[in-house]
């Protein structure tokens, strides 16, 4: 068991992986929770938990993995789990969406790690609703039919893009947006950073 909201638990997880396999090559920050509806009536503890698990924990997991890659002088890869709600805000889950938007932004900020020698690639997948227990539970509590309208991804479709994040070395700081019945769309992190630098240089 690992409480990903605790840095010590995450460090123990990384240490165990290194102990069992000799080295850490890939870190996947996949754990997450959905918000409880209605969000405006949620208590502080549950709101904090949503942010801690969906936003803070992946950042800490990335930090620990990147530190290991640098210390060992090895290439490495991190895959973060964002959400389509990072790009399409919805009224029913704003805190969750904000946390996942933060992960997409954080991942983009890690784009320059791919320029290291050896390179470190940090990317993310932002799926729409996938056929998981968490999504099914959320759908049962939602009065509108947004889940029926949007459709469901299979878990295999999401995993395929996670593998792409690991194998495709052209991806760096990128987030792959994934929706049912549509081709995956890569949101380029390096392009966003370049635009920001250019804009700031004109101030």
C-alpha positions as MATLAB code, in Angstrom:
seq = 'XXXXXXXXXXXXXXXXXXXXXXXXXXXXXXXXXXXXXXXXXXXXXXXXXXXXXXXXXXXXXXXXXXXXXXXXXXXXXXXXXXXXXXXXXXXXXXXXXXXXXXXXXXXXXXXXXXXXXXXXXXXXXXXXXXXXXXXXXXXXXXXXXXXXXXXXXXXXXXXXXXXXXXXXXXXXXXXXXXXXXXXXXXXXXXXXXXXXXXXXXXX';
ca = [
       0.000    0.000    0.000;
       1.090    3.562   -0.710;
      -0.503    6.820    0.410;
       0.541    9.015   -2.502;
      -0.271   12.162   -0.532;
       2.715   11.368    1.696;
       6.153   12.035    0.245;
       7.708    9.347    2.450;
       5.364    6.713    1.003;
       6.186    7.760   -2.549;
       9.893    7.659   -1.773;
       9.467    4.180   -0.316;
       7.675    3.118   -3.499;
      10.516    4.401   -5.678;
      13.099    2.772   -3.411;
      11.274   -0.563   -3.575;
      11.153   -0.429   -7.381;
      14.891    0.231   -7.482;
      15.527   -2.546   -4.965;
      13.520   -5.118   -6.927;
      14.492   -4.144  -10.472;
      17.886   -2.520   -9.953;
      16.894    0.758  -11.564;
      13.871    2.932  -12.253;
      13.273    3.720  -15.935;
       9.589    4.682  -16.062;
       7.323    6.418  -13.553;
       3.566    6.454  -14.174;
       1.555    8.781  -11.938;
      -1.842    7.231  -12.549;
      -3.655    7.280   -9.199;
      -6.545    9.710   -8.954;
      -9.964   10.343   -7.464;
     -13.077   12.105   -8.684;
     -14.785   14.891   -6.815;
     -17.927   14.321   -4.780;
     -21.030   16.096   -5.987;
     -22.167   18.777   -5.388;
     -18.689   20.302   -5.076;
     -19.937   23.577   -3.554;
     -21.168   21.696   -0.502;
     -17.998   19.657   -0.071;
     -15.974   19.967    3.123;
     -12.408   21.261    3.290;
     -10.904   17.831    3.907;
     -12.388   16.266    0.771;
     -11.546   19.256   -1.411;
      -7.961   19.119   -0.164;
      -7.862   15.379   -0.817;
      -8.962   15.931   -4.421;
      -6.148   18.438   -4.934;
      -3.539   16.436   -3.028;
      -4.119   13.215   -4.962;
      -4.768   14.625   -8.436;
      -2.287   17.512   -8.423;
       0.318   17.461   -5.667;
       1.062   13.721   -5.693;
       1.941   13.492   -9.418;
       4.270   16.462   -9.017;
       6.022   14.774   -6.116;
       6.175   11.469   -7.994;
       7.712   13.239  -10.976;
      10.230   15.015   -8.764;
      11.393   11.795   -7.129;
      11.710   10.007  -10.469;
      13.573   12.872  -12.153;
      15.942   13.109   -9.197;
      16.711    9.397   -9.553;
      17.266    9.670  -13.307;
      19.687   12.563  -12.831;
      21.578   10.926   -9.955;
      22.022    7.705  -11.939;
      22.886    9.520  -15.163;
      20.263    7.520  -17.032;
      17.476    8.452  -19.429;
      14.008    8.175  -17.987;
      10.340    8.702  -18.662;
       7.415    9.973  -16.602;
       3.770    9.658  -17.623;
       1.252   11.810  -15.774;
      -2.506   11.400  -15.881;
      -4.397   14.560  -16.737;
      -7.993   14.683  -17.998;
      -9.994   16.082  -20.882;
     -11.621   18.271  -18.215;
      -8.331   20.173  -18.109;
      -9.234   21.524  -21.553;
     -13.035   21.543  -21.380;
     -14.210   23.025  -18.051;
     -17.456   21.652  -16.640;
     -19.671   22.851  -13.834;
     -20.014   19.466  -12.166;
     -16.327   18.899  -11.353;
     -14.393   22.195  -11.241;
     -11.905   21.262   -8.519;
     -10.967   18.000  -10.219;
     -10.715   19.789  -13.563;
      -8.528   22.515  -12.099;
      -6.171   19.925  -10.610;
      -5.898   18.086  -13.927;
      -5.333   21.370  -15.763;
      -2.481   22.021  -13.376;
      -0.956   18.649  -14.266;
      -1.065   19.457  -17.992;
       0.651   22.786  -17.293;
       3.221   21.186  -14.993;
       3.983   18.554  -17.620;
       4.515   21.260  -20.248;
       6.963   22.994  -17.921;
       9.008   19.775  -17.826;
       9.561   19.839  -21.602;
      13.153   21.081  -21.358;
      14.180   17.966  -19.413;
      14.222   16.185  -22.786;
      17.181   18.376  -23.766;
      19.343   16.900  -21.027;
      21.996   14.300  -21.728;
      20.737   11.690  -21.170;
      17.189   12.917  -21.860;
      14.235   12.743  -19.497;
      10.799   12.730  -21.114;
       7.772   13.869  -19.100;
       4.399   13.598  -20.849;
       0.744   13.218  -19.950;
      -2.467   11.652  -21.179;
      -5.744   13.564  -20.865;
      -8.546   11.085  -21.521;
     -12.244   11.704  -21.657;
     -14.474    9.441  -19.595;
     -13.053    5.926  -19.541;
     -14.940    2.809  -18.542;
     -13.629    2.528  -14.987;
     -15.232    1.994  -11.589;
     -14.583    5.641  -10.639;
     -16.320    6.995  -13.747;
     -19.251    4.601  -13.403;
     -19.739    5.744   -9.824;
     -19.615    9.394  -10.874;
     -22.085    8.762  -13.688;
     -24.557    7.217  -11.265;
     -24.542   10.433   -9.211;
     -24.903   12.796  -12.160;
     -28.422   13.862  -13.080;
     -27.697   14.953  -16.647;
     -26.715   12.593  -19.455;
     -23.275   14.047  -20.195;
     -21.704   10.591  -19.972;
     -24.108    9.178  -22.562;
     -23.489   12.122  -24.887;
     -19.697   12.042  -24.542;
     -19.350    8.284  -24.820;
     -16.823    6.099  -23.060;
     -13.229    5.230  -23.846;
     -12.003    1.733  -23.157;
      -9.168    1.313  -20.699;
      -7.092   -0.197  -23.514;
      -7.414    3.012  -25.540;
      -6.018    5.023  -22.644;
      -3.201    2.553  -21.991;
      -2.208    2.655  -25.668;
      -1.559    6.405  -25.399;
       0.356    5.935  -22.157;
       2.626    3.497  -23.987;
       2.994    6.062  -26.756;
       4.202    8.595  -24.177;
       6.897    6.123  -23.175;
       8.016    4.988  -26.623;
       7.706    8.142  -28.755;
      10.873   10.154  -28.128;
       9.510   13.114  -30.091;
       7.100   13.808  -27.229;
       8.427   16.114  -24.516;
       6.210   18.016  -22.097;
       3.236   17.051  -24.241;
      -0.286   16.068  -23.248;
      -2.268   13.697  -25.462;
      -5.955   14.595  -25.474;
      -8.098   11.525  -25.981;
     -11.819   11.423  -26.759;
     -14.126    8.659  -28.043;
     -14.476    8.326  -31.808;
     -11.793   10.956  -32.445;
      -8.080   10.654  -33.189;
      -5.714   11.537  -30.326;
      -4.618   15.182  -30.300;
      -1.176   16.144  -28.984;
      -1.069   19.401  -27.023;
       2.551   20.483  -27.514;
       4.166   21.582  -24.276;
       7.337   22.905  -25.883;
       5.328   25.050  -28.300;
       3.378   26.569  -25.402;
       6.604   27.367  -23.564;
       8.129   28.956  -26.669;
       5.066   31.165  -27.143;
       5.230   32.292  -23.525;
       8.933   33.128  -23.779;
       8.315   35.087  -26.980;
       5.441   37.003  -25.418;
       7.462   37.836  -22.314;
      10.391   39.063  -24.398;
       8.140   41.762  -25.866;
       7.050   43.159  -22.508;
];
